[in-house]
């Protein structure tokens, strides 16, 4: 079985990478989980996961001339398989985004859940491809009415390529009492449920500074508990690994959104 999720936002600063790693670690209690930093232009998963010193990253897999096997960029950390991306501008410019199809297809053969940490914006081929490849998107949004429009754009684009919505996660919530209207409109306009509301607290910032995932650094913090509860609300739908891998390989690569 395997299902691929694109963790997206439509706008930066929502804590998407923190959410990807936290959801992945929580889901790993019951599933084999692989996380891929598919934000090839603004990668930072490697810093959150303590992998900033690794030699091989997704960038190497996306350059044909380097001829690196996929397993060389997969690292077992925190109960997960993690594929970080590098931060070199030169490597980003040399990478071939369409090669992500083959990388994800190979990873799909040996995991239950694929989480693709996707770029915030939708302005390039490399940005939209993770959403096209995924079975469902998981929008991570700021807890405001205006932020819903960003998430709806992600959902609309995903839907145009047959990608569903697994659920919406609100992060950095400061006033839970004001979330009723936001949640009500989310349930009205989005295809998936509200998975949870994650409160603003200092633990994610401290974990990032320490180079550790939130669920390892402060598992009892309000944010970590909320992410864990959100993961429990996400239903994983089984897919035949071989069939899913073939779908990835043959996916249409859009030139632009």
SVG drawing of the C-alpha trace seen along z (x, -y; Angstrom):
<svg xmlns="http://www.w3.org/2000/svg" viewBox="-20 -38 49 41">
<polyline fill="none" stroke="black" stroke-width="0.4" points="0.0,0.0 1.1,-3.6 -0.5,-7.0 1.2,-10.2 0.4,-13.6 1.6,-17.0 1.9,-19.3 1.2,-22.7 0.2,-26.2 0.0,-28.7 2.0,-31.1 5.2,-31.0 5.6,-31.3 2.8,-28.9 5.1,-26.3 4.7,-23.8 8.0,-22.0 7.5,-21.7 4.0,-20.3 5.3,-17.8 7.9,-16.4 5.5,-16.4 2.8,-14.6 5.3,-12.2 6.6,-11.2 3.1,-10.8 2.0,-8.7 5.2,-6.6 3.8,-5.1 1.5,-2.9 2.9,-3.2 6.2,-3.2 6.6,-6.9 8.9,-8.6 9.3,-12.4 10.7,-14.2 11.7,-17.8 10.3,-18.7 10.8,-22.4 13.9,-22.3 14.4,-26.1 13.9,-26.9 14.7,-23.7 15.0,-23.6 13.8,-20.2 17.4,-19.1 17.8,-21.7 14.7,-20.6 15.8,-17.0 19.4,-17.5 20.7,-16.5 22.5,-19.6 25.8,-17.8 24.7,-15.0 26.5,-14.6 23.7,-13.4 20.3,-15.1 17.4,-15.3 19.3,-17.7 21.7,-15.0 18.9,-12.7 17.4,-15.4 20.6,-15.8 21.1,-13.0 24.8,-13.6 25.4,-12.7 23.8,-9.2 23.1,-8.7 20.8,-5.9 17.8,-7.0 18.7,-5.1 21.9,-7.2 19.7,-10.2 17.4,-8.3 18.3,-8.7 16.7,-6.8 16.0,-9.4 13.4,-9.8 11.6,-6.6 11.2,-7.8 12.9,-7.7 13.9,-11.2 15.0,-12.6 16.4,-16.1 17.1,-18.6 20.2,-20.8 20.4,-24.5 22.8,-25.2 21.5,-27.7 23.7,-26.2 22.2,-22.7 18.7,-24.1 19.3,-25.6 20.8,-22.4 18.1,-20.1 15.5,-18.7 12.1,-18.9 10.5,-16.2 13.0,-13.6 11.0,-13.8 8.5,-11.5 11.0,-8.6 12.4,-9.4 8.9,-9.3 8.0,-6.2 11.0,-4.3 10.3,-5.5 6.6,-4.4 7.7,-0.8 8.9,-0.6 6.7,-2.8 3.1,-3.2 2.9,-7.0 4.8,-9.6 4.8,-13.2 6.0,-15.7 7.0,-19.0 6.0,-21.2 7.0,-24.8 4.8,-27.5 4.1,-29.3 2.7,-27.7 4.7,-29.7 7.0,-27.1 7.1,-23.5 9.2,-22.4 6.6,-24.0 3.5,-22.4 4.8,-18.9 4.5,-17.6 0.8,-18.5 0.3,-16.9 2.0,-13.7 0.2,-13.4 -3.0,-11.5 -4.2,-14.2 -3.0,-17.7 -2.8,-18.8 -3.0,-22.6 -1.3,-24.1 -2.7,-27.5 -2.6,-30.5 -5.6,-30.8 -7.3,-33.7 -10.1,-34.1 -7.8,-35.6 -5.5,-32.6 -8.4,-30.4 -8.1,-31.9 -4.5,-30.6 -5.6,-27.2 -8.5,-27.2 -6.1,-28.1 -4.1,-25.0 -7.2,-22.9 -8.5,-24.2 -5.2,-23.6 -4.8,-20.1 -8.4,-19.2 -7.7,-20.1 -5.1,-17.3 -7.2,-14.8 -5.5,-15.3 -7.9,-15.3 -7.8,-17.1 -6.9,-15.1 -7.7,-17.8 -6.8,-21.3 -4.4,-22.0 -4.3,-25.4 -1.0,-26.3 0.2,-29.0 -3.2,-29.6 -3.1,-32.3 -6.8,-32.7 -8.7,-29.4 -11.9,-31.3 -11.8,-33.1 -11.4,-29.9 -15.1,-29.1 -15.8,-31.3 -12.6,-30.1 -13.4,-26.5 -17.0,-26.9 -16.0,-28.4 -13.3,-25.8 -15.8,-23.0 -18.0,-24.8 -15.6,-25.3 -12.9,-22.6 -13.3,-19.0 -11.5,-17.6 -12.1,-18.0 -10.3,-20.3 -7.6,-18.0 -6.7,-20.3 -5.7,-23.7 -2.1,-23.9 -1.5,-26.6 1.3,-29.1 4.0,-28.3 7.8,-28.6 8.6,-24.9 8.7,-24.8 11.2,-27.7 13.3,-26.2 13.3,-22.8 14.3,-24.4 17.2,-26.2 18.3,-22.9 18.2,-21.2 15.7,-18.6 12.1,-17.7 9.4,-19.2 8.1,-15.7 11.6,-14.7 12.5,-18.0 9.3,-18.8 6.8,-15.9 4.5,-17.2 4.3,-20.8 0.9,-22.0 2.0,-22.2 3.4,-18.7 0.3,-17.3 -1.9,-19.1 0.1,-17.8 -0.1,-14.2 -3.9,-14.6 -4.2,-16.0 -2.3,-13.0 -4.8,-10.6 -7.6,-12.4 -6.0,-11.6 -7.3,-8.5 -4.7,-6.6 -6.1,-5.0 -4.3,-2.0 -3.0,-2.0 -1.2,0.7 2.5,-0.2 3.2,1.0 0.2,-0.9 1.0,-4.0 4.6,-3.9 3.6,-3.6 1.2,-6.5 4.1,-8.6 6.3,-7.7 3.7,-8.7 2.4,-11.8 2.1,-14.9 4.5,-17.6 2.8,-21.0 4.8,-23.9 3.1,-26.3 0.0,-26.5"/>
</svg>
